[in-house]
């Protein structure tokens, strides 16, 4: 991304409702579907400036927590924020040995313009141990591409069915997939499609206190139902958990 977008991400990912919800959803689903067997080794693939990586490290449930990002300035910020090792690299060619991790997280990375989504998924599968899980967050619906996506170099958005098929094609077993950000989705459509911004920046910004409270309350309610196994029929984003089949 542009340096200005990394600056915003670094400042706001610990304060903005959307990041709080994304990270909480991914960690909840990993706990629900992941193995409790030790040692647990986690990779945050495309960790940006380290918000999720820091939360994974603070959870204290893994023996190893590592980050990777393509931008060196983001890697440096992520190292500082998480106090964990972060290497520069591409998810198209992960610099790790086979079966290195028991869980891989990747939040809104497959959608980037420099990512080969199929190659990246093959790399995730290679680097997961048998029985390991891949936990993804992805932006939803190609028709929702907007100024926000252009600002953060997103060139793809996904449907639940399409994402599930990509995972199966890569040799994964889909354990769970659902849309989320359903409550605020109508506002998202209005803001991005009906009232398009002339600003070239993304929607990552500080929101008013009432909007921040609404975002956190709405996504917390959704997470309650996601944890119970519900599948929402639409939403601004989607989450998916896929497993690498265990060896027999």
N, C-alpha and C positions, 0 to 999 in steps of 0.2 A: 504494500500500500504506500501511498504518499507519506512522507515524514509527518505532515500535519495530522493525518489520520492515526498514525501510531502515537503521536503526542496525546490526542484525545482519548484513545483507548487506554493509555497508561494512566491518565488522570481519572477516568470515569468508570472503568470496569469494576471497581470496588464499590461504586456508589449508585450506579444506574440500575433500575429495576430489571431491565431486559437481561443484563449479564447475570444478575443475582438469580433470576429464574432459570436461565440456561444452565448455569453451573449446578444449581440445586437439582434440576431435572436429571442431568447426566450422572451426578453422583448417586442419586436415589436409585436410578435404574441399574447402575453398576453394582450397587449393594444388593439389589433384588435378584439379579441374574448372574452375578459373578461367583466364582468358587471361593470358599473360605480357606482353601488349602494354602499353606505357606510353602515357600516364600512368594509373596505377591510383588510383581515387578510391573510398573506402570509407565507408559509413554503418553505424553500429551503431544500429539503430532500436529504441528501448526499452532504452537502455544502462544503466539503473539507476544504481548508484554507480560504474560505470566499470571494473570488473574486466576484462571482455573488451576494452573500448575501449583500456585501457592495454596489453594484450598485442598488439593489432593495431598500435598505434603503435610499440611496441618492436620489432616484427618488421622494421620499416623497409622493407617491400616496396611501400608505397603513397606516392604524392605527396601525398595528402590523406586524412586520417582524421578523421571528424566523428561526434559523438554526438548523440542526441536522446532526450529523456525528457519525460513529462508532468508530473513533479514537480520543482519548482524546487530544492528541497533536494538531491534526487538529482543534478540537473544540476551544482550547485555542487561536490558531492563528486567527481563524475566529472571535472570540469575539473581539480580538484586532483590526482586520482589519475593521470590520463592525460596532463596537460599538452597537451590538445587542445581545440579548440572544441566546445562542447556547447550546443545550443539547446533551449529548452522548446517542446514541441509534441506533437501527437497523430499517431500513424501513420494515423489516419483521414483526415488532411488534411496531408500532408507539406509543409513550407514550403520546398520546393526546386524548381528549374526542371526541366523535362523532361530526361531522359537525363543527369542530373547525376552519376551514380555508375556505376562498373564492377562493384561488388559491394555488396550490402546484406546485413548480418547481422541476425538477429532471434532472440533466445533467450528462449523462453517468454513471448511477448508477445501473440500472436494469441489466446491462451486467456483474456486478462483481460476482466473484466466491462464495461469502458468501451470495448472495441475492437469495431468492426464488421469481422469477419474478411474478408468479401468486399470491402468498401470499402478496407480496408488493403492487401489484395493488389493491387487495382487501382492504388493509390498507389505501391506498390513497383514495379510494372511500368512505370508512367509515369516514375518517377525513375531507372530503370535505362537505361543506354545499350544499344543493340542489341548482342546477344552477351554482355551482362552476366549475372551470376548472383545468385540469391537463396539464402541459406544459412540454414536454419531449424532450431531445436530446439523440440520440442513435447512436452508431457506426454501419456502414452499412456492410452487406454481410459477411456471415460466412467464405467464401473462402478468405477473407482478414485478417483473424487471423494471427498475426505475432509476432515478438519479442516485438513490442510495447505493444500489448495486454498482453503478458506474464508479462511484467515489471509492468503493472498497475493492474494486477489480473483480466483482462477481460476474460471471458470464453464464451461469447456470442456476436454475432453481428447480425443485423436484416435486413430484407427486409421491405419495406413499407407495403406490403400486410400482412406479418406476424405480424408486430407490430400492425396494425389496427385490426387484428383478436384477438390478445391478449387483446386489450382494449375492444373490444365488448364482449368477453367472460367474462370480469370482470364487465360488466354492464355499461360501458361508451358508450357515443355517440361520434363517431369520427367526429370532426369538421374540421380538416385539417391535412394532412400529406404529406410531400414532402422530397425528398433527397435534400442535399445541398453539398457545396464544390465540385461542378461539374467541375469548370475550372481547378483546381489543381489536380483533381482525377487521371489523367494519371501519373503525377509525383509521386503521392502517391503509385500507383501500382508498378511503376518501383522501387522506393526506398524500398518498403516493401516486394515485391514478386520476382522481378527479380534481385535485388542487395541486398539480405538480409544482415543485419548487424550482425557482430559477437559480438557487444556490447549488454550487457544484459539490458541496460537502455532504457527508453522510448524515443519517439521522441519529448518530451517536452524539449526544449532547446532554447537558444538565436540564432536567425537566422541572416544572414547578412542583412544589410540595404536594398539592392535591393530585397531580397527574402521577407523580412518583408513588404516592400511597395507593392510588387506584391500580397501577400496574402491578405492584407487589401483592395487593390483596387478590386481584383477579388471577394471577399466575399461581399463587399459593393454593387457591381453591382448585384450580385445574390440576395441580400436582397431587392433591389428595385423591382425585379420581384416577390420574395416571398410575399412582402407586397401587390403587385397587385393581388395576388391569384394564381400565376402560380404554377405548380407542375413539378419539374424537374424529368426526367426519371431515373437518376442515380446520384451517388455522394458518397463521403467518409463517410458522416453522414446523418442522417435524423432527422427531427423535426416532432413532432405530438402534436396536441392540442385535448384534449378530455373533454367532459362535463359530469357532473353528472346530470342526469335528474332532473328537478324541481319537487317538490311534487305537486300533484293536489288536 
